[in-house]
């Protein structure tokens, strides 16, 4: 499913104008804009959390590998 084109946006606007009426349309647009912005912010926060979690897991694995190498070296020198 792609992005909406100009024709689709005009059709949606016309239907909204008929259903809601011209006096309530600006309020509806404002509310819709706030909702979209909140959704974008929420999505960004989720992506950032997942990215941070992946980075933490990678760092933990690297540290574990380093510890294993140090232990192997200590065993060889003992």
C-alpha positions in Angstrom: 0.0 0.0 0.0 1.6 3.2 -1.1 1.3 6.8 -0.2 -1.9 8.8 -0.9 -1.9 10.9 -4.0 -3.5 14.3 -4.6 -6.7 12.8 -6.0 -7.1 10.5 -3.0 -6.5 13.4 -0.6 -9.1 15.6 -2.4 -11.7 12.8 -2.2 -11.0 12.2 1.5 -11.3 16.0 2.2 -14.6 16.2 0.2 -16.1 13.2 2.1 -15.0 14.7 5.4 -16.5 18.1 4.5 -19.8 16.4 3.7 -19.8 14.2 6.8 -18.5 16.6 9.4 -19.4 20.0 8.0 -17.3 23.1 7.3 -17.5 24.4 10.9 -16.1 21.3 12.5 -13.5 20.4 9.8 -10.6 22.6 11.3 -11.1 21.0 14.7 -11.1 17.6 13.2 -7.9 18.4 11.2 -6.2 19.7 14.3 -7.1 16.6 16.3 -6.0 14.3 13.5 -2.7 16.2 13.3 -2.1 15.8 17.1 -2.9 12.1 16.9 -0.5 11.5 14.0 2.3 13.4 15.8 1.7 11.4 19.0 1.8 8.1 17.0 5.1 9.2 15.3 6.6 10.1 18.7 5.5 6.7 20.1 6.9 4.8 17.1 10.2 6.7 17.4 10.4 5.9 21.1 9.8 2.2 20.5 12.5 2.1 17.7 15.0 3.9 20.0 14.2 1.4 22.8 14.7 -1.6 20.5 17.9 -0.1 19.1 19.3 0.5 22.6 18.3 -3.1 23.7 20.2 -4.5 20.6 23.2 -2.4 21.4 23.2 -3.6 25.0 23.0 -7.2 23.9 25.9 -6.8 21.5 28.1 -5.2 24.1 27.2 -7.9 26.6 28.2 -10.6 24.1 31.5 -8.8 23.4 32.3 -8.6 27.1 31.5 -12.3 27.5 33.8 -13.2 24.7 36.6 -11.1 26.2 36.1 -12.8 29.5 36.4 -16.2 27.9 39.6 -15.2 26.1 41.1 -13.9 29.3 40.2 -17.1 31.1 41.7 -19.2 28.3 44.9 -17.2 28.4 45.1 -17.6 32.2 44.7 -21.4 31.9 47.5 -21.6 29.3 49.9 -19.6 31.5 49.1 -21.6 34.6 
